[in-house]
């Protein structure tokens, strides 16, 4: 929940109002986003914001 509050601006009350199916979908999207970030880091992107994304 903290991730979505900090990065996406989604309030915790919205999570509590969601049904289980919608929460499962959000969990899947979160896992996909983390996988994408890990892949970026493996290739040197996203390591330092001052480098312009690995340039």
mmCIF file of the N, C-alpha and C atoms, coordinates in Angstrom:
data_MODEL
# 
_entry.id   MODEL 
# 
loop_
_atom_site.group_PDB 
_atom_site.id 
_atom_site.type_symbol 
_atom_site.label_atom_id 
_atom_site.label_alt_id 
_atom_site.label_comp_id 
_atom_site.label_asym_id 
_atom_site.label_entity_id 
_atom_site.label_seq_id 
_atom_site.pdbx_PDB_ins_code 
_atom_site.Cartn_x 
_atom_site.Cartn_y 
_atom_site.Cartn_z 
_atom_site.occupancy 
_atom_site.B_iso_or_equiv 
_atom_site.pdbx_formal_charge 
_atom_site.auth_seq_id 
_atom_site.auth_comp_id 
_atom_site.auth_asym_id 
_atom_site.auth_atom_id 
_atom_site.pdbx_PDB_model_num 
ATOM 1   N N  . UNK A 1 1  ? 0.806   -1.177 0.000   1.00 0.00 ? 1  UNK A N  1 
ATOM 2   C CA . UNK A 1 1  ? 0.000   0.000  0.000   1.00 0.00 ? 1  UNK A CA 1 
ATOM 3   C C  . UNK A 1 1  ? 0.863   1.260  0.000   1.00 0.00 ? 1  UNK A C  1 
ATOM 4   N N  . UNK A 1 2  ? 1.942   1.250  0.755   1.00 0.00 ? 2  UNK A N  1 
ATOM 5   C CA . UNK A 1 2  ? 2.817   2.430  0.822   1.00 0.00 ? 2  UNK A CA 1 
ATOM 6   C C  . UNK A 1 2  ? 3.333   2.801  -0.562  1.00 0.00 ? 2  UNK A C  1 
ATOM 7   N N  . UNK A 1 3  ? 3.717   1.816  -1.338  1.00 0.00 ? 3  UNK A N  1 
ATOM 8   C CA . UNK A 1 3  ? 4.223   2.055  -2.691  1.00 0.00 ? 3  UNK A CA 1 
ATOM 9   C C  . UNK A 1 3  ? 3.194   2.830  -3.513  1.00 0.00 ? 3  UNK A C  1 
ATOM 10  N N  . UNK A 1 4  ? 1.955   2.406  -3.461  1.00 0.00 ? 4  UNK A N  1 
ATOM 11  C CA . UNK A 1 4  ? 0.920   3.063  -4.255  1.00 0.00 ? 4  UNK A CA 1 
ATOM 12  C C  . UNK A 1 4  ? 0.604   4.461  -3.744  1.00 0.00 ? 4  UNK A C  1 
ATOM 13  N N  . UNK A 1 5  ? 0.714   4.669  -2.450  1.00 0.00 ? 5  UNK A N  1 
ATOM 14  C CA . UNK A 1 5  ? 0.518   6.012  -1.905  1.00 0.00 ? 5  UNK A CA 1 
ATOM 15  C C  . UNK A 1 5  ? 1.650   6.928  -2.360  1.00 0.00 ? 5  UNK A C  1 
ATOM 16  N N  . UNK A 1 6  ? 2.872   6.452  -2.228  1.00 0.00 ? 6  UNK A N  1 
ATOM 17  C CA . UNK A 1 6  ? 4.033   7.282  -2.552  1.00 0.00 ? 6  UNK A CA 1 
ATOM 18  C C  . UNK A 1 6  ? 4.197   7.499  -4.054  1.00 0.00 ? 6  UNK A C  1 
ATOM 19  N N  . UNK A 1 7  ? 4.088   6.464  -4.853  1.00 0.00 ? 7  UNK A N  1 
ATOM 20  C CA . UNK A 1 7  ? 4.370   6.542  -6.286  1.00 0.00 ? 7  UNK A CA 1 
ATOM 21  C C  . UNK A 1 7  ? 3.157   6.903  -7.141  1.00 0.00 ? 7  UNK A C  1 
ATOM 22  N N  . UNK A 1 8  ? 1.994   6.495  -6.725  1.00 0.00 ? 8  UNK A N  1 
ATOM 23  C CA . UNK A 1 8  ? 0.810   6.659  -7.577  1.00 0.00 ? 8  UNK A CA 1 
ATOM 24  C C  . UNK A 1 8  ? -0.263  7.570  -6.981  1.00 0.00 ? 8  UNK A C  1 
ATOM 25  N N  . UNK A 1 9  ? -0.128  7.932  -5.700  1.00 0.00 ? 9  UNK A N  1 
ATOM 26  C CA . UNK A 1 9  ? -1.110  8.809  -5.063  1.00 0.00 ? 9  UNK A CA 1 
ATOM 27  C C  . UNK A 1 9  ? -2.422  8.128  -4.717  1.00 0.00 ? 9  UNK A C  1 
ATOM 28  N N  . UNK A 1 10 ? -2.416  6.804  -4.608  1.00 0.00 ? 10 UNK A N  1 
ATOM 29  C CA . UNK A 1 10 ? -3.634  6.063  -4.282  1.00 0.00 ? 10 UNK A CA 1 
ATOM 30  C C  . UNK A 1 10 ? -3.744  5.943  -2.767  1.00 0.00 ? 10 UNK A C  1 
ATOM 31  N N  . UNK A 1 11 ? -4.856  6.431  -2.234  1.00 0.00 ? 11 UNK A N  1 
ATOM 32  C CA . UNK A 1 11 ? -5.066  6.421  -0.785  1.00 0.00 ? 11 UNK A CA 1 
ATOM 33  C C  . UNK A 1 11 ? -5.374  5.006  -0.284  1.00 0.00 ? 11 UNK A C  1 
ATOM 34  N N  . UNK A 1 12 ? -4.947  4.698  0.949   1.00 0.00 ? 12 UNK A N  1 
ATOM 35  C CA . UNK A 1 12 ? -5.244  3.378  1.515   1.00 0.00 ? 12 UNK A CA 1 
ATOM 36  C C  . UNK A 1 12 ? -6.738  3.065  1.563   1.00 0.00 ? 12 UNK A C  1 
ATOM 37  N N  . UNK A 1 13 ? -7.571  4.073  1.758   1.00 0.00 ? 13 UNK A N  1 
ATOM 38  C CA . UNK A 1 13 ? -9.019  3.823  1.819   1.00 0.00 ? 13 UNK A CA 1 
ATOM 39  C C  . UNK A 1 13 ? -9.545  3.235  0.511   1.00 0.00 ? 13 UNK A C  1 
ATOM 40  N N  . UNK A 1 14 ? -8.907  3.553  -0.599  1.00 0.00 ? 14 UNK A N  1 
ATOM 41  C CA . UNK A 1 14 ? -9.325  2.965  -1.876  1.00 0.00 ? 14 UNK A CA 1 
ATOM 42  C C  . UNK A 1 14 ? -9.049  1.466  -1.909  1.00 0.00 ? 14 UNK A C  1 
ATOM 43  N N  . UNK A 1 15 ? -7.947  1.041  -1.290  1.00 0.00 ? 15 UNK A N  1 
ATOM 44  C CA . UNK A 1 15 ? -7.648  -0.390 -1.227  1.00 0.00 ? 15 UNK A CA 1 
ATOM 45  C C  . UNK A 1 15 ? -8.704  -1.126 -0.415  1.00 0.00 ? 15 UNK A C  1 
ATOM 46  N N  . UNK A 1 16 ? -9.107  -0.526 0.704   1.00 0.00 ? 16 UNK A N  1 
ATOM 47  C CA . UNK A 1 16 ? -10.098 -1.178 1.551   1.00 0.00 ? 16 UNK A CA 1 
ATOM 48  C C  . UNK A 1 16 ? -11.465 -1.247 0.877   1.00 0.00 ? 16 UNK A C  1 
ATOM 49  N N  . UNK A 1 17 ? -11.734 -0.333 -0.039  1.00 0.00 ? 17 UNK A N  1 
ATOM 50  C CA . UNK A 1 17 ? -13.025 -0.316 -0.729  1.00 0.00 ? 17 UNK A CA 1 
ATOM 51  C C  . UNK A 1 17 ? -13.067 -1.265 -1.934  1.00 0.00 ? 17 UNK A C  1 
ATOM 52  N N  . UNK A 1 18 ? -11.916 -1.753 -2.383  1.00 0.00 ? 18 UNK A N  1 
ATOM 53  C CA . UNK A 1 18 ? -11.860 -2.622 -3.564  1.00 0.00 ? 18 UNK A CA 1 
ATOM 54  C C  . UNK A 1 18 ? -12.312 -4.040 -3.230  1.00 0.00 ? 18 UNK A C  1 
ATOM 55  N N  . UNK A 1 19 ? -12.871 -4.714 -4.241  1.00 0.00 ? 19 UNK A N  1 
ATOM 56  C CA . UNK A 1 19 ? -13.200 -6.122 -4.036  1.00 0.00 ? 19 UNK A CA 1 
ATOM 57  C C  . UNK A 1 19 ? -11.941 -6.971 -4.246  1.00 0.00 ? 19 UNK A C  1 
ATOM 58  N N  . UNK A 1 20 ? -12.022 -8.231 -3.881  1.00 0.00 ? 20 UNK A N  1 
ATOM 59  C CA . UNK A 1 20 ? -10.845 -9.109 -3.927  1.00 0.00 ? 20 UNK A CA 1 
ATOM 60  C C  . UNK A 1 20 ? -10.284 -9.283 -5.331  1.00 0.00 ? 20 UNK A C  1 
ATOM 61  N N  . UNK A 1 21 ? -11.146 -9.353 -6.324  1.00 0.00 ? 21 UNK A N  1 
ATOM 62  C CA . UNK A 1 21 ? -10.681 -9.516 -7.704  1.00 0.00 ? 21 UNK A CA 1 
ATOM 63  C C  . UNK A 1 21 ? -9.848  -8.334 -8.163  1.00 0.00 ? 21 UNK A C  1 
ATOM 64  N N  . UNK A 1 22 ? -10.297 -7.149 -7.816  1.00 0.00 ? 22 UNK A N  1 
ATOM 65  C CA . UNK A 1 22 ? -9.561  -5.943 -8.196  1.00 0.00 ? 22 UNK A CA 1 
ATOM 66  C C  . UNK A 1 22 ? -8.219  -5.872 -7.471  1.00 0.00 ? 22 UNK A C  1 
ATOM 67  N N  . UNK A 1 23 ? -8.200  -6.268 -6.206  1.00 0.00 ? 23 UNK A N  1 
ATOM 68  C CA . UNK A 1 23 ? -6.940  -6.291 -5.458  1.00 0.00 ? 23 UNK A CA 1 
ATOM 69  C C  . UNK A 1 23 ? -5.954  -7.288 -6.057  1.00 0.00 ? 23 UNK A C  1 
ATOM 70  N N  . UNK A 1 24 ? -6.450  -8.443 -6.497  1.00 0.00 ? 24 UNK A N  1 
ATOM 71  C CA . UNK A 1 24 ? -5.577  -9.435 -7.141  1.00 0.00 ? 24 UNK A CA 1 
ATOM 72  C C  . UNK A 1 24 ? -4.952  -8.862 -8.409  1.00 0.00 ? 24 UNK A C  1 
ATOM 73  N N  . UNK A 1 25 ? -5.736  -8.132 -9.171  1.00 0.00 ? 25 UNK A N  1 
ATOM 74  C CA . UNK A 1 25 ? -5.233  -7.516 -10.389 1.00 0.00 ? 25 UNK A CA 1 
ATOM 75  C C  . UNK A 1 25 ? -4.157  -6.474 -10.064 1.00 0.00 ? 25 UNK A C  1 
ATOM 76  N N  . UNK A 1 26 ? -4.382  -5.687 -9.042  1.00 0.00 ? 26 UNK A N  1 
ATOM 77  C CA . UNK A 1 26 ? -3.388  -4.683 -8.636  1.00 0.00 ? 26 UNK A CA 1 
ATOM 78  C C  . UNK A 1 26 ? -2.104  -5.377 -8.178  1.00 0.00 ? 26 UNK A C  1 
ATOM 79  N N  . UNK A 1 27 ? -2.234  -6.482 -7.443  1.00 0.00 ? 27 UNK A N  1 
ATOM 80  C CA . UNK A 1 27 ? -1.051  -7.242 -7.020  1.00 0.00 ? 27 UNK A CA 1 
ATOM 81  C C  . UNK A 1 27 ? -0.269  -7.737 -8.231  1.00 0.00 ? 27 UNK A C  1 
ATOM 82  N N  . UNK A 1 28 ? -0.970  -8.207 -9.243  1.00 0.00 ? 28 UNK A N  1 
ATOM 83  C CA . UNK A 1 28 ? -0.305  -8.693 -10.459 1.00 0.00 ? 28 UNK A CA 1 
ATOM 84  C C  . UNK A 1 28 ? 0.407   -7.553 -11.180 1.00 0.00 ? 28 UNK A C  1 
ATOM 85  N N  . UNK A 1 29 ? -0.236  -6.394 -11.267 1.00 0.00 ? 29 UNK A N  1 
ATOM 86  C CA . UNK A 1 29 ? 0.396   -5.229 -11.895 1.00 0.00 ? 29 UNK A CA 1 
ATOM 87  C C  . UNK A 1 29 ? 1.631   -4.798 -11.115 1.00 0.00 ? 29 UNK A C  1 
ATOM 88  N N  . UNK A 1 30 ? 1.538   -4.852 -9.782  1.00 0.00 ? 30 UNK A N  1 
ATOM 89  C CA . UNK A 1 30 ? 2.677   -4.488 -8.937  1.00 0.00 ? 30 UNK A CA 1 
ATOM 90  C C  . UNK A 1 30 ? 3.848   -5.431 -9.203  1.00 0.00 ? 30 UNK A C  1 
ATOM 91  N N  . UNK A 1 31 ? 3.577   -6.729 -9.254  1.00 0.00 ? 31 UNK A N  1 
ATOM 92  C CA . UNK A 1 31 ? 4.632   -7.712 -9.513  1.00 0.00 ? 31 UNK A CA 1 
ATOM 93  C C  . UNK A 1 31 ? 5.272   -7.475 -10.878 1.00 0.00 ? 31 UNK A C  1 
ATOM 94  N N  . UNK A 1 32 ? 4.468   -7.163 -11.881 1.00 0.00 ? 32 UNK A N  1 
ATOM 95  C CA . UNK A 1 32 ? 4.985   -6.881 -13.216 1.00 0.00 ? 32 UNK A CA 1 
ATOM 96  C C  . UNK A 1 32 ? 5.861   -5.631 -13.209 1.00 0.00 ? 32 UNK A C  1 
ATOM 97  N N  . UNK A 1 33 ? 5.425   -4.602 -12.509 1.00 0.00 ? 33 UNK A N  1 
ATOM 98  C CA . UNK A 1 33 ? 6.205   -3.374 -12.440 1.00 0.00 ? 33 UNK A CA 1 
ATOM 99  C C  . UNK A 1 33 ? 7.551   -3.615 -11.754 1.00 0.00 ? 33 UNK A C  1 
ATOM 100 N N  . UNK A 1 34 ? 7.565   -4.415 -10.712 1.00 0.00 ? 34 UNK A N  1 
ATOM 101 C CA . UNK A 1 34 ? 8.816   -4.737 -10.020 1.00 0.00 ? 34 UNK A CA 1 
ATOM 102 C C  . UNK A 1 34 ? 9.737   -5.522 -10.951 1.00 0.00 ? 34 UNK A C  1 
ATOM 103 N N  . UNK A 1 35 ? 9.196   -6.495 -11.676 1.00 0.00 ? 35 UNK A N  1 
ATOM 104 C CA . UNK A 1 35 ? 10.007  -7.262 -12.636 1.00 0.00 ? 35 UNK A CA 1 
ATOM 105 C C  . UNK A 1 35 ? 10.639  -6.343 -13.679 1.00 0.00 ? 35 UNK A C  1 
ATOM 106 N N  . UNK A 1 36 ? 9.865   -5.383 -14.169 1.00 0.00 ? 36 UNK A N  1 
ATOM 107 C CA . UNK A 1 36 ? 10.388  -4.442 -15.162 1.00 0.00 ? 36 UNK A CA 1 
ATOM 108 C C  . UNK A 1 36 ? 11.523  -3.602 -14.582 1.00 0.00 ? 36 UNK A C  1 
ATOM 109 N N  . UNK A 1 37 ? 11.374  -3.156 -13.340 1.00 0.00 ? 37 UNK A N  1 
ATOM 110 C CA . UNK A 1 37 ? 12.421  -2.354 -12.695 1.00 0.00 ? 37 UNK A CA 1 
ATOM 111 C C  . UNK A 1 37 ? 13.687  -3.181 -12.477 1.00 0.00 ? 37 UNK A C  1 
ATOM 112 N N  . UNK A 1 38 ? 13.526  -4.447 -12.107 1.00 0.00 ? 38 UNK A N  1 
ATOM 113 C CA . UNK A 1 38 ? 14.680  -5.331 -11.913 1.00 0.00 ? 38 UNK A CA 1 
ATOM 114 C C  . UNK A 1 38 ? 15.420  -5.508 -13.232 1.00 0.00 ? 38 UNK A C  1 
ATOM 115 N N  . UNK A 1 39 ? 14.688  -5.696 -14.318 1.00 0.00 ? 39 UNK A N  1 
ATOM 116 C CA . UNK A 1 39 ? 15.319  -5.837 -15.634 1.00 0.00 ? 39 UNK A CA 1 
ATOM 117 C C  . UNK A 1 39 ? 16.079  -4.570 -16.018 1.00 0.00 ? 39 UNK A C  1 
ATOM 118 N N  . UNK A 1 40 ? 15.501  -3.418 -15.743 1.00 0.00 ? 40 UNK A N  1 
ATOM 119 C CA . UNK A 1 40 ? 16.194  -2.156 -16.023 1.00 0.00 ? 40 UNK A CA 1 
ATOM 120 C C  . UNK A 1 40 ? 17.509  -2.085 -15.253 1.00 0.00 ? 40 UNK A C  1 
ATOM 121 N N  . UNK A 1 41 ? 17.466  -2.469 -13.980 1.00 0.00 ? 41 UNK A N  1 
ATOM 122 C CA . UNK A 1 41 ? 18.675  -2.407 -13.154 1.00 0.00 ? 41 UNK A CA 1 
ATOM 123 C C  . UNK A 1 41 ? 19.732  -3.389 -13.643 1.00 0.00 ? 41 UNK A C  1 
ATOM 124 N N  . UNK A 1 42 ? 19.303  -4.556 -14.130 1.00 0.00 ? 42 UNK A N  1 
ATOM 125 C CA . UNK A 1 42 ? 20.253  -5.537 -14.655 1.00 0.00 ? 42 UNK A CA 1 
ATOM 126 C C  . UNK A 1 42 ? 21.027  -4.981 -15.841 1.00 0.00 ? 42 UNK A C  1 
ATOM 127 N N  . UNK A 1 43 ? 20.374  -4.097 -16.596 1.00 0.00 ? 43 UNK A N  1 
ATOM 128 C CA . UNK A 1 43 ? 20.997  -3.521 -17.785 1.00 0.00 ? 43 UNK A CA 1 
ATOM 129 C C  . UNK A 1 43 ? 21.587  -2.141 -17.523 1.00 0.00 ? 43 UNK A C  1 
ATOM 130 N N  . UNK A 1 44 ? 21.622  -1.732 -16.257 1.00 0.00 ? 44 UNK A N  1 
ATOM 131 C CA . UNK A 1 44 ? 22.244  -0.465 -15.893 1.00 0.00 ? 44 UNK A CA 1 
ATOM 132 C C  . UNK A 1 44 ? 21.358  0.753  -15.997 1.00 0.00 ? 44 UNK A C  1 
ATOM 133 N N  . UNK A 1 45 ? 20.068  0.567  -16.239 1.00 0.00 ? 45 UNK A N  1 
ATOM 134 C CA . UNK A 1 45 ? 19.145  1.694  -16.314 1.00 0.00 ? 45 UNK A CA 1 
ATOM 135 C C  . UNK A 1 45 ? 18.468  1.892  -14.965 1.00 0.00 ? 45 UNK A C  1 
ATOM 136 N N  . UNK A 1 46 ? 18.239  3.136  -14.624 1.00 0.00 ? 46 UNK A N  1 
ATOM 137 C CA . UNK A 1 46 ? 17.532  3.427  -13.390 1.00 0.00 ? 46 UNK A CA 1 
ATOM 138 C C  . UNK A 1 46 ? 18.397  3.387  -12.149 1.00 0.00 ? 46 UNK A C  1 
ATOM 139 N N  . UNK A 1 47 ? 19.681  3.204  -12.313 1.00 0.00 ? 47 UNK A N  1 
ATOM 140 C CA . UNK A 1 47 ? 20.557  3.115  -11.152 1.00 0.00 ? 47 UNK A CA 1 
ATOM 141 C C  . UNK A 1 47 ? 20.799  4.482  -10.522 1.00 0.00 ? 47 UNK A C  1 
ATOM 142 N N  . UNK A 1 48 ? 21.002  5.484  -11.349 1.00 0.00 ? 48 UNK A N  1 
ATOM 143 C CA . UNK A 1 48 ? 21.311  6.817  -10.854 1.00 0.00 ? 48 UNK A CA 1 
ATOM 144 C C  . UNK A 1 48 ? 20.515  7.830  -11.673 1.00 0.00 ? 48 UNK A C  1 
ATOM 145 N N  . UNK A 1 49 ? 19.671  8.608  -11.019 1.00 0.00 ? 49 UNK A N  1 
ATOM 146 C CA . UNK A 1 49 ? 18.864  9.560  -11.774 1.00 0.00 ? 49 UNK A CA 1 
ATOM 147 C C  . UNK A 1 49 ? 19.689  10.639 -12.467 1.00 0.00 ? 49 UNK A C  1 
ATOM 148 N N  . UNK A 1 50 ? 20.910  10.847 -12.051 1.00 0.00 ? 50 UNK A N  1 
ATOM 149 C CA . UNK A 1 50 ? 21.755  11.876 -12.649 1.00 0.00 ? 50 UNK A CA 1 
ATOM 150 C C  . UNK A 1 50 ? 22.361  11.442 -13.973 1.00 0.00 ? 50 UNK A C  1 
ATOM 151 N N  . UNK A 1 51 ? 22.313  10.154 -14.274 1.00 0.00 ? 51 UNK A N  1 
ATOM 152 C CA . UNK A 1 51 ? 22.922  9.662  -15.511 1.00 0.00 ? 51 UNK A CA 1 
ATOM 153 C C  . UNK A 1 51 ? 21.939  9.634  -16.669 1.00 0.00 ? 51 UNK A C  1 
ATOM 154 N N  . UNK A 1 52 ? 20.710  10.030 -16.436 1.00 0.00 ? 52 UNK A N  1 
ATOM 155 C CA . UNK A 1 52 ? 19.721  10.040 -17.514 1.00 0.00 ? 52 UNK A CA 1 
ATOM 156 C C  . UNK A 1 52 ? 19.236  8.660  -17.891 1.00 0.00 ? 52 UNK A C  1 
ATOM 157 N N  . UNK A 1 53 ? 19.158  7.750  -16.927 1.00 0.00 ? 53 UNK A N  1 
ATOM 158 C CA . UNK A 1 53 ? 18.636  6.408  -17.207 1.00 0.00 ? 53 UNK A CA 1 
ATOM 159 C C  . UNK A 1 53 ? 19.662  5.465  -17.778 1.00 0.00 ? 53 UNK A C  1 
ATOM 160 N N  . UNK A 1 54 ? 20.907  5.602  -17.375 1.00 0.00 ? 54 UNK A N  1 
ATOM 161 C CA . UNK A 1 54 ? 21.926  4.657  -17.800 1.00 0.00 ? 54 UNK A CA 1 
ATOM 162 C C  . UNK A 1 54 ? 22.782  5.127  -18.949 1.00 0.00 ? 54 UNK A C  1 
ATOM 163 N N  . UNK A 1 55 ? 22.668  6.380  -19.309 1.00 0.00 ? 55 UNK A N  1 
ATOM 164 C CA . UNK A 1 55 ? 23.461  6.902  -20.430 1.00 0.00 ? 55 UNK A CA 1 
ATOM 165 C C  . UNK A 1 55 ? 24.889  7.162  -20.010 1.00 0.00 ? 55 UNK A C  1 
# 
